[in-house]
Amino acid sequence: MILILQRRPPLEASKGKKNIKLQKQHNCIPDEHYVQTLLAIHGFEGELERRTITYTEWNESVTNMEKKGWHPITFSYADAGPVQIKRIKDIRNVYYESEYRTEWCRNNSTLAPCFLIARKFSRGAAMRLLSEGIVSPFDASSIMNLTP
């Protein structure tokens, strides 16, 4: 299943400014919490971990976060092979550099993979994941319109 989520702008501009102030107080990327929010809305709040489930590699070209230099790296075709995906699936802890702490990923008390999804893939990378069955079996011709 492929999920596309979009953020709507706040109805009141003042609320958007308040959210930005809150986000600046923490080393937190708001996109990381969409899936948890969606699941909580549908009644699964008690089953969620309080951390991101989205794997993202960041371009940390600017060390001062105030300059907004961080951007998610786009995975290319070469970056989307079985070895790279297994490496992401095998991650069991996250080190928070700004807080000097390691958080082990658990489901209740059992160690678990940290990430359910990953972002940001180029079209070529996505097609490789699908066509090579790296994620799950997929027939690319099923999405093509083959009728004249």
Summary of the structure (lengths in Angstrom):
residues: 148
radius of gyration: 17.9
end to end distance: 27.5
largest distance: 59.4
contacts: 294
relative contact order: 0.13
helix: 36%
strand: 16%
